[in-house]
Amino acid sequence: MEPPSAPPCRVSVPWQGLLLSVSLLTFWNLPTTAQLTIESVPANAVEGSDVLLLAHNLPENLQGYYWYKGESAMDNQQIALYVIATQETRPGSVYSGREKIYPNGSLLFQNVTQNDTGFYTLQTLNISLHKELASVQLHVYAELPKPFITSNNSSPLEGEDSVALMCEPETQDTTYLWWINGHSLLESDRLKLSESNRTLTLLNVTRNDTGPFECGTWNPVSANRSDPVTLNVLYGPDSPIISPSDSYFGAGTNLNLSCQAASNPTAQYSWLFNEWPQSSTQELFIPNITTNNSGSYTCLVHNSATGVNRTTVKNITVLELVTKPSINTTTNTTVTEQGSVVLICVSYDTGISIRWIFNNQSLRLTERMTLSEGNSTLSIDPVRREDDGEYQCEVYNMVSSRRSDSIRLAVIYDPTTASSGLSAGAIAGIVVGVVAGVALIVALAHFLFFRKTSGASNQRDLTEHKPSASNHSLGTSDNSPNKVDEVSYSSLIFNTREPKQPIPALSVSTAAETVYLEVKRK
């Protein structure tokens, strides 16, 4: 940078430097008694740029400036001397040719390097030979290149290996940062950082440690971030899984088994049937299977990188599809109520189960129904009218089911007799209870009758009998002390009705009795 008085052709610094020069001239012309100071502009310089060491609060009546490298004025560290009267610069012992002193005492450093980092001292000399010193520290940082990550093991083995990731290149005065899966690193028991944070170590790696990993570099003048890096963690195979999960298949269908195991790299697959080798593929396909294809199927998986082998065995049973059954009966399917019926489900299949269907729903057994072992025979005894309907039997195994044609059971019953749904014993118990209740009521009525009539006869010995009117009322008839109060009571009637439909073999005689009671008192 040149002072404003210099010809334009000699300008070799940016326009920002010219503005600084104008401000310096202003400082030059202002008298001040403040302390001499030096300011670095900029405070942190990028390597290769220019830096101005700007002088503030210069003393008056100066005749020259001395610039030194370091914090003291030592002749062997002198950069240059500037004579104000002649505007002459005299190089010192450490002058590099990149330094320039301005008339206002400021020092311009051109094309600074990291080696220029350090303290610089300005000494002023006035006409009275009085000296003043001021120092400033210059910080020069390299502009950081884009970092990259190196690894001591890019294909570690899960559960066994550790990996050291290093952020390159190594630079001075640099802060190193790390990211995993786009998130700032959280240190854990398995993640360790070196003292400078430049090296990240993953202990006992797992398949979840693949990354991506990124590192970043930062200093006061620049920042940068590496490209993401992933690890190829070798693992597996895990225990294989055979699908589908079904163990029973119908004869005549196609058997398609698939084997899957987590592995890196991808595992190699092979099959065994009853210990005999089959195809070396991930899927096993057998068309139009028969019962001869029942047995144990083994899936073998192998990882050539880890050297691990795993197997899974699946037992498969092939069953014939069931055929349609039929229903036979040992009796007529038209039966009278209280009769019995036996239904037989006929099937020539083996290894089957049987269930019964009534009116298109699963049959709910009652105490009148019994099933034989294997459910092939259904007996109903006694038959009731609610058993009337459509019956089917269904045969099934693990892969198929078939229903018979329906057979109609017609129940003939006396329409004048209600179906209580109760057994004969229950009905007899109810009748006995009713009879006992009626007898208890009649006995109570007789007891009350005799008690009241006995009391009335004693009263007649003391008073005159007077027929009661139909409209007697409570209380005295007049104020005469010789009058008798009459109290009339309603009649108590016990009347039991005969049932509309008498119960066979049981006969209960009923009677109606009316008791009139009248009590007189004085």
C-alpha positions as CSV (number, residue, x, y, z in Angstrom):
1,M,0.0,0.0,0.0
2,E,1.2,3.5,-0.9
3,P,0.4,6.8,0.8
4,P,-2.1,9.0,-0.9
5,S,0.7,11.3,-2.2
6,A,2.1,8.4,-4.3
7,P,1.4,8.3,-8.0
8,P,-1.5,6.0,-8.9
9,C,0.7,3.7,-11.0
10,R,2.5,2.6,-7.8
11,V,-0.7,1.3,-6.0
12,S,-0.3,-2.4,-5.4
13,V,-2.9,-3.1,-2.7
14,P,-6.7,-3.5,-2.7
15,W,-9.0,-0.5,-2.5
16,Q,-9.7,-1.3,1.2
17,G,-6.1,-0.5,1.9
18,L,-6.5,2.9,0.3
19,L,-9.4,3.7,2.6
20,L,-7.2,2.7,5.5
21,S,-4.5,5.0,4.3
22,V,-6.9,7.9,4.2
23,S,-7.9,7.3,7.7
24,L,-4.2,7.1,8.8
25,L,-3.5,10.5,7.3
26,T,-6.3,11.8,9.5
27,F,-4.7,10.3,12.6
28,W,-1.4,11.8,11.5
29,N,-2.8,15.3,11.6
30,L,-4.7,15.0,14.9
31,P,-2.7,15.9,18.1
32,T,-3.2,13.5,20.9
33,T,-1.9,12.7,24.3
34,A,-3.3,9.1,24.3
35,Q,-1.0,6.1,24.5
36,L,0.5,4.8,21.4
37,T,-1.2,1.5,20.2
38,I,-1.0,-0.8,17.2
39,E,-4.0,-2.6,15.6
40,S,-3.8,-5.6,13.2
41,V,-6.1,-5.2,10.2
42,P,-7.5,-7.8,9.8
43,A,-7.1,-9.3,13.2
44,N,-6.8,-12.9,11.7
45,A,-5.1,-13.0,8.3
46,V,-5.3,-15.6,5.7
47,E,-2.0,-16.9,4.5
48,G,-1.1,-15.1,1.2
49,S,-3.0,-12.0,2.0
50,D,-1.8,-8.5,3.0
51,V,-2.0,-7.2,6.6
52,L,-1.7,-3.6,7.9
53,L,-0.3,-2.9,11.3
54,L,-2.1,0.3,12.0
55,A,-0.5,2.9,14.4
56,H,-2.8,4.9,16.7
57,N,-2.2,7.9,18.9
58,L,1.3,8.9,17.5
59,P,3.3,11.4,19.5
60,E,4.1,14.9,18.1
61,N,7.3,16.2,16.6
62,L,8.5,12.8,15.4
63,Q,11.6,12.4,13.3
64,G,11.4,8.7,12.6
65,Y,9.9,5.2,13.1
66,Y,11.6,1.9,13.9
67,W,9.8,-1.5,13.3
68,Y,11.0,-4.7,15.0
69,K,10.0,-8.3,15.0
70,G,9.2,-9.4,18.6
71,E,8.1,-7.6,21.7
72,S,11.2,-5.5,22.2
73,A,13.4,-3.1,20.2
74,M,16.5,-5.2,19.4
75,D,18.9,-4.2,16.6
76,N,19.2,-7.8,15.4
77,Q,15.4,-7.9,15.0
78,Q,15.0,-4.6,13.2
79,I,12.7,-4.8,10.1
80,A,13.2,-1.2,8.9
81,L,13.7,2.5,9.8
82,Y,11.6,5.3,8.3
83,V,13.0,8.8,8.3
84,I,10.1,11.3,8.2
85,A,12.1,14.3,6.8
86,T,13.3,12.5,3.8
87,Q,10.5,9.8,3.6
88,E,13.3,7.3,3.3
89,T,13.0,3.6,4.4
90,R,16.2,1.9,5.5
91,P,15.9,-1.9,5.7
92,G,17.0,-3.7,8.9
93,S,18.5,-7.2,9.6
94,V,15.2,-9.1,9.3
95,Y,13.7,-7.1,6.4
96,S,12.2,-9.5,3.8
97,G,11.2,-7.0,1.1
98,R,7.5,-7.6,1.8
99,E,7.3,-4.8,4.4
100,K,6.5,-1.2,3.8
101,I,6.4,1.7,6.3
102,Y,4.0,4.6,5.7
103,P,4.6,8.2,6.8
104,N,1.9,7.7,9.5
105,G,4.1,4.9,11.0
106,S,1.9,2.0,10.0
107,L,3.5,-1.1,8.6
108,L,2.1,-3.1,5.6
109,F,2.9,-6.8,5.4
110,Q,2.4,-8.2,1.9
111,N,1.7,-11.9,1.1
112,V,2.0,-13.0,4.7
113,T,2.8,-16.6,5.6
114,Q,2.2,-18.6,8.8
115,N,5.9,-17.9,9.6
116,D,5.0,-14.2,9.9
117,T,2.8,-15.0,12.9
118,G,4.1,-13.3,16.1
119,F,4.6,-10.0,17.8
120,Y,5.7,-6.8,16.1
121,T,6.9,-3.6,17.8
122,L,6.8,0.1,16.7
123,Q,9.3,2.5,18.3
124,T,8.9,6.3,17.7
125,L,11.6,8.9,18.1
126,N,10.9,12.6,18.4
127,I,13.2,15.6,18.0
128,S,14.0,15.5,21.7
129,L,15.2,11.9,21.1
130,H,12.3,10.6,23.3
131,K,11.2,7.1,22.4
132,E,7.8,5.3,22.8
133,L,7.1,1.6,22.2
134,A,3.9,-0.3,21.2
135,S,3.5,-3.9,20.2
136,V,0.8,-6.0,18.4
137,Q,0.4,-9.7,17.7
138,L,-0.1,-10.8,14.1
139,H,-2.2,-14.0,13.5
140,V,-1.8,-15.7,10.2
141,Y,-3.8,-18.9,9.4
142,A,-3.7,-21.1,6.4
143,E,-6.9,-21.4,4.3
144,L,-8.0,-24.9,5.0
145,P,-8.3,-27.4,2.2
146,K,-11.2,-29.8,1.9
147,P,-10.5,-32.6,4.4
148,F,-10.8,-36.3,3.7
149,I,-11.1,-39.4,5.8
150,T,-8.7,-42.4,5.9
151,S,-9.3,-45.7,7.7
152,N,-7.0,-48.4,9.0
153,N,-9.7,-51.0,8.3
154,S,-12.5,-50.3,5.8
155,S,-14.0,-53.8,6.1
156,P,-14.0,-54.7,9.9
157,L,-15.5,-57.9,11.3
158,E,-18.5,-57.3,13.6
159,G,-17.8,-58.0,17.2
160,E,-14.1,-58.5,16.7
161,D,-12.4,-55.5,15.0
162,S,-11.9,-51.9,15.9
163,V,-11.5,-49.1,13.3
164,A,-9.5,-45.8,13.5
165,L,-10.8,-43.0,11.2
166,M,-8.4,-40.1,10.6
167,C,-9.3,-36.6,9.3
168,E,-6.6,-35.5,6.8
169,P,-4.6,-33.4,6.2
170,E,-3.1,-32.3,9.5
171,T,-2.9,-28.5,9.8
172,Q,-1.8,-26.2,12.5
173,D,-4.2,-24.2,14.7
174,T,-7.1,-26.3,13.4
175,T,-10.2,-27.6,15.2
176,Y,-11.5,-31.0,14.0
177,L,-15.1,-32.0,14.1
178,W,-17.0,-35.3,13.4
179,W,-20.5,-36.3,12.2
180,I,-22.1,-39.7,12.1
181,N,-25.3,-40.2,10.0
182,G,-25.5,-36.4,9.7
183,H,-25.5,-35.8,13.5
184,S,-22.7,-34.4,15.7
185,L,-20.7,-37.0,17.4
186,L,-21.8,-38.1,20.9
187,E,-18.9,-39.8,22.6
188,S,-19.7,-43.3,24.0
189,D,-17.9,-46.3,25.4
190,R,-17.2,-47.5,21.9
191,L,-16.4,-44.1,20.3
192,K,-13.0,-42.6,21.3
193,L,-11.4,-39.3,20.1
194,S,-7.8,-38.5,20.1
195,E,-6.5,-35.5,22.1
196,S,-6.7,-33.2,19.0
197,N,-10.0,-34.8,17.8
198,R,-8.4,-35.6,14.6
199,T,-8.7,-39.4,15.0
200,L,-11.9,-41.2,15.8
201,T,-11.7,-44.8,17.0
202,L,-14.7,-47.3,16.9
203,L,-14.2,-50.1,19.3
204,N,-15.8,-53.5,18.7
205,V,-17.7,-52.4,15.7
206,T,-21.3,-53.6,14.9
207,R,-23.3,-53.7,11.8
208,N,-24.9,-50.4,12.8
209,D,-21.5,-48.6,12.6
210,T,-21.5,-48.4,8.8
211,G,-21.9,-44.6,8.9
212,P,-21.8,-42.4,6.9
213,F,-18.9,-40.6,8.7
214,E,-17.8,-37.0,8.0
215,C,-15.1,-34.8,9.4
216,G,-14.8,-31.1,9.4
217,T,-11.9,-28.6,9.9
218,W,-12.2,-25.1,11.3
219,N,-9.9,-22.1,12.0
220,P,-10.6,-18.4,12.4
221,V,-10.4,-17.7,8.7
222,S,-12.0,-20.8,7.1
223,A,-14.0,-24.0,7.5
224,N,-14.5,-27.1,5.4
225,R,-16.2,-30.5,5.5
226,S,-15.2,-33.9,4.0
227,D,-17.2,-36.1,1.7
228,P,-19.1,-38.9,3.6
229,V,-17.4,-42.2,4.1
230,T,-19.1,-45.6,4.9
231,L,-17.6,-48.7,6.5
232,N,-18.2,-52.2,5.0
233,V,-18.8,-54.0,8.3
234,L,-18.8,-57.8,7.8
235,Y,-21.3,-59.8,9.7
236,G,-23.6,-62.8,9.7
237,P,-25.2,-64.8,8.6
238,D,-27.9,-64.7,11.3
239,S,-30.1,-67.8,11.8
240,P,-32.0,-68.3,8.6
241,I,-35.8,-68.0,8.4
242,I,-37.8,-70.3,6.1
243,S,-41.1,-69.0,4.7
244,P,-43.9,-69.5,4.4
245,S,-44.5,-70.5,8.1
246,D,-47.0,-73.2,7.2
247,S,-46.1,-76.8,8.0
248,Y,-49.0,-78.5,6.2
249,F,-49.6,-78.5,2.5
250,G,-52.2,-80.2,0.3
251,A,-51.3,-82.9,-2.2
252,G,-51.2,-81.7,-5.8
253,T,-50.2,-78.1,-4.9
254,N,-46.8,-76.5,-5.5
255,L,-44.2,-76.2,-2.7
256,N,-42.2,-73.0,-2.8
257,L,-39.9,-72.4,0.2
258,S,-37.7,-69.3,0.6
259,C,-34.8,-68.9,3.0
260,Q,-33.6,-65.5,4.3
261,A,-30.6,-64.6,6.6
262,A,-29.1,-61.2,7.4
263,S,-25.5,-61.3,6.2
264,N,-22.8,-59.1,4.7
265,P,-21.7,-60.0,2.2
266,T,-24.8,-61.9,1.0
267,A,-24.8,-65.4,2.2
268,Q,-24.6,-68.5,0.0
269,Y,-27.7,-70.8,0.3
270,S,-28.3,-74.5,-0.2
271,W,-31.1,-77.0,0.7
272,L,-31.3,-80.5,2.1
273,F,-34.4,-82.8,2.1
274,N,-34.2,-85.6,4.7
275,E,-30.4,-85.0,4.7
276,W,-30.1,-85.3,0.9
277,P,-28.7,-82.3,-1.0
278,Q,-31.1,-80.4,-3.1
279,S,-30.6,-77.1,-5.0
280,S,-28.0,-74.4,-4.1
281,T,-30.4,-71.5,-4.3
282,Q,-32.2,-69.3,-1.9
283,E,-35.6,-70.7,-3.0
284,L,-36.7,-74.3,-3.3
285,F,-39.5,-75.1,-5.7
286,I,-41.3,-78.5,-6.0
287,P,-44.4,-78.7,-8.2
288,N,-47.4,-81.0,-7.7
289,I,-46.2,-82.4,-4.4
290,T,-47.4,-85.7,-2.9
291,T,-47.3,-87.3,0.5
292,N,-43.8,-88.6,-0.5
293,N,-42.6,-85.0,-0.2
294,S,-43.3,-85.0,3.6
295,G,-40.2,-84.7,5.7
296,S,-37.5,-82.3,7.0
297,Y,-36.2,-79.5,4.9
298,T,-32.9,-77.9,5.9
299,C,-31.7,-74.4,4.8
300,L,-27.9,-74.0,5.0
301,V,-26.3,-70.5,4.8
302,H,-22.6,-69.6,4.6
303,N,-20.7,-66.3,4.6
304,S,-17.4,-66.7,2.9
305,A,-16.0,-63.5,4.4
306,T,-16.8,-64.3,8.1
307,G,-16.6,-68.0,7.7
308,V,-19.8,-68.5,9.6
309,N,-22.4,-71.2,8.8
310,R,-26.0,-71.4,10.0
311,T,-28.9,-73.9,9.4
312,T,-32.6,-74.0,10.0
313,V,-34.8,-77.2,9.8
314,K,-38.5,-77.1,8.9
315,N,-40.7,-80.2,9.0
316,I,-43.4,-80.4,6.3
317,T,-46.4,-82.7,6.1
318,V,-48.2,-83.2,2.8
319,L,-51.8,-84.3,3.3
320,E,-54.4,-85.6,0.8
321,L,-57.4,-83.3,0.2
322,V,-60.4,-84.7,2.0
323,T,-63.4,-86.1,0.0
324,K,-67.1,-85.3,0.5
325,P,-68.7,-87.3,3.4
326,S,-72.2,-88.6,3.7
327,I,-74.7,-89.1,6.5
328,N,-76.4,-92.5,7.3
329,T,-79.0,-93.1,9.9
330,T,-80.1,-96.2,11.8
331,T,-83.6,-94.9,12.2
332,N,-86.1,-93.0,10.2
333,T,-85.4,-89.3,9.9
334,T,-89.0,-88.6,10.8
335,V,-89.4,-89.3,14.5
336,T,-91.9,-88.5,17.2
337,E,-91.0,-86.3,20.1
338,Q,-89.5,-88.3,23.0
339,G,-88.1,-90.8,20.5
340,S,-84.5,-91.2,19.5
341,V,-82.3,-90.9,16.4
342,V,-78.8,-91.9,15.4
343,L,-76.8,-90.0,12.6
344,I,-73.6,-91.5,11.3
345,C,-71.0,-89.5,9.3
346,V,-69.4,-91.7,6.7
347,S,-65.9,-90.8,5.3
348,Y,-63.2,-92.9,3.8
349,D,-60.4,-90.4,4.5
350,T,-57.8,-91.0,7.2
351,G,-56.3,-88.5,9.6
352,I,-59.4,-86.4,9.6
353,S,-61.5,-84.6,12.2
354,I,-65.3,-84.5,12.2
355,R,-67.7,-81.8,13.4
356,W,-71.5,-81.5,13.1
357,I,-73.5,-78.7,11.6
358,F,-77.1,-77.8,12.5
359,N,-79.0,-75.4,10.3
360,N,-75.7,-74.1,8.9
361,Q,-74.2,-73.4,12.3
362,S,-71.9,-75.5,14.5
363,L,-74.1,-77.9,16.6
364,R,-74.3,-77.0,20.2
365,L,-74.5,-80.2,22.2
366,T,-77.2,-80.6,24.9
367,E,-77.5,-83.3,27.7
368,R,-79.7,-85.3,25.3
369,M,-76.9,-85.5,22.6
370,T,-73.9,-87.8,22.7
371,L,-71.0,-88.2,20.2
372,S,-69.0,-91.3,19.7
373,E,-65.2,-91.3,19.8
374,G,-64.0,-89.4,16.8
375,N,-67.4,-87.6,16.5
376,S,-68.5,-89.9,13.7
377,T,-71.8,-90.8,15.3
378,L,-74.4,-88.4,16.8
379,S,-77.1,-89.8,19.0
380,I,-80.1,-87.7,20.2
381,D,-82.3,-89.3,23.0
382,P,-84.9,-88.2,23.6
383,V,-85.7,-86.1,20.6
384,R,-87.5,-82.8,21.2
385,R,-89.2,-80.6,18.7
386,E,-86.3,-78.0,18.8
387,D,-84.1,-80.7,17.3
388,D,-86.1,-80.4,14.0
389,G,-83.9,-79.1,11.2
390,E,-81.1,-79.7,8.7
391,Y,-78.0,-81.7,9.8
392,Q,-74.6,-82.0,8.1
393,C,-71.3,-83.4,9.0
394,E,-68.0,-81.8,8.0
395,V,-64.7,-83.6,7.7
396,Y,-61.4,-81.6,7.7
397,N,-57.7,-81.8,8.1
398,M,-54.9,-79.2,8.2
399,V,-55.2,-78.3,4.5
400,S,-58.9,-78.9,3.4
401,S,-62.5,-79.5,4.5
402,R,-65.7,-80.8,3.0
403,R,-69.3,-80.9,4.1
404,S,-71.9,-83.6,3.5
405,D,-75.3,-83.0,1.9
406,S,-77.8,-82.0,4.5
407,I,-80.3,-84.4,5.9
408,R,-83.6,-83.2,7.4
409,L,-84.7,-84.5,10.8
410,A,-88.5,-84.0,11.1
411,V,-89.9,-84.2,14.7
412,I,-93.6,-85.0,15.1
413,Y,-95.2,-83.7,18.2
414,D,-98.7,-82.9,19.7
415,P,-99.3,-79.3,18.9
416,T,-101.6,-79.0,22.0
417,T,-98.8,-79.8,24.3
418,A,-96.4,-77.0,25.1
419,S,-92.7,-77.7,25.1
420,S,-91.3,-76.4,28.4
421,G,-87.9,-77.5,27.7
422,L,-87.8,-79.1,31.1
423,S,-87.2,-82.7,32.1
424,A,-90.0,-84.9,33.6
425,G,-88.3,-84.8,37.0
426,A,-88.2,-81.0,36.9
427,I,-91.9,-80.8,36.0
428,A,-92.8,-83.2,38.8
429,G,-90.8,-81.1,41.3
430,I,-92.7,-77.9,40.2
431,V,-96.1,-79.6,40.5
432,V,-95.3,-80.9,44.0
433,G,-94.2,-77.4,45.1
434,V,-97.4,-75.9,43.8
435,V,-99.6,-78.4,45.6
436,A,-97.6,-77.9,48.9
437,G,-98.1,-74.1,48.5
438,V,-101.9,-74.5,48.0
439,A,-102.2,-76.8,51.0
440,L,-100.3,-74.3,53.2
441,I,-102.7,-71.4,52.2
442,V,-105.8,-73.5,52.9
443,A,-104.5,-74.5,56.4
444,L,-103.8,-70.8,57.2
445,A,-107.3,-69.8,56.1
446,H,-108.9,-72.4,58.4
447,F,-106.8,-71.3,61.3
448,L,-107.9,-67.7,60.9
449,F,-111.5,-68.7,60.5
450,F,-111.7,-70.7,63.7
451,R,-109.9,-68.0,65.7
452,K,-112.2,-65.3,64.5
453,T,-115.5,-67.4,65.0
454,S,-114.4,-68.3,68.6
455,G,-113.9,-64.6,69.5
456,A,-117.3,-63.7,68.0
457,S,-119.2,-66.3,70.0
458,N,-117.7,-64.9,73.3
459,Q,-118.8,-61.4,72.3
460,R,-122.4,-62.6,71.7
461,D,-122.7,-63.7,75.4
462,L,-122.2,-60.1,76.4
463,T,-124.2,-58.2,73.7
464,E,-127.3,-58.5,71.7
465,H,-126.8,-59.9,68.2
466,K,-127.5,-57.3,65.5
467,P,-127.4,-58.2,61.8
468,S,-124.9,-56.0,60.1
469,A,-125.9,-53.9,57.1
470,S,-124.0,-53.9,53.9
471,N,-123.1,-50.3,54.5
472,H,-121.7,-50.5,58.1
473,S,-119.1,-48.0,58.9
474,L,-116.4,-47.7,61.6
475,G,-117.1,-45.8,64.8
476,T,-120.1,-45.3,67.1
477,S,-123.6,-44.8,65.6
478,D,-124.7,-42.2,68.3
479,N,-123.6,-40.8,71.6
480,S,-125.5,-43.3,73.8
481,P,-123.2,-45.2,76.1
482,N,-125.4,-48.3,75.8
483,K,-124.9,-48.5,72.1
484,V,-122.6,-51.0,70.5
485,D,-119.9,-50.1,67.9
486,E,-120.2,-52.3,64.9
487,V,-117.1,-53.1,62.8
488,S,-117.6,-54.8,59.5
489,Y,-114.8,-56.6,57.6
490,S,-114.5,-57.6,54.0
491,S,-114.6,-61.2,53.2
492,L,-111.4,-63.3,52.9
493,I,-111.6,-65.6,49.9
494,F,-109.2,-68.3,49.0
495,N,-109.8,-69.5,45.5
496,T,-107.3,-71.6,43.4
497,R,-108.0,-72.1,39.8
498,E,-107.6,-75.3,38.0
499,P,-104.9,-75.2,35.2
500,K,-106.2,-75.0,31.7
501,Q,-104.2,-78.1,30.7
502,P,-103.9,-80.6,33.6
503,I,-100.6,-82.4,33.9
504,P,-101.0,-86.1,33.1
505,A,-101.0,-88.7,35.9
506,L,-101.2,-85.9,38.5
507,S,-104.6,-84.6,39.8
508,V,-105.0,-81.9,42.4
509,S,-108.5,-81.1,43.9
510,T,-109.1,-77.5,44.5
511,A,-111.9,-75.7,46.5
512,A,-113.1,-72.2,47.1
513,E,-114.0,-71.1,50.5
514,T,-115.3,-67.7,51.7
515,V,-115.0,-66.6,55.3
516,Y,-117.0,-63.7,56.6
517,L,-115.9,-62.1,59.9
518,E,-117.8,-59.5,62.0
519,V,-116.7,-58.1,65.3
520,K,-118.9,-56.0,67.6
521,R,-117.7,-54.0,70.6
522,K,-119.2,-51.6,73.1
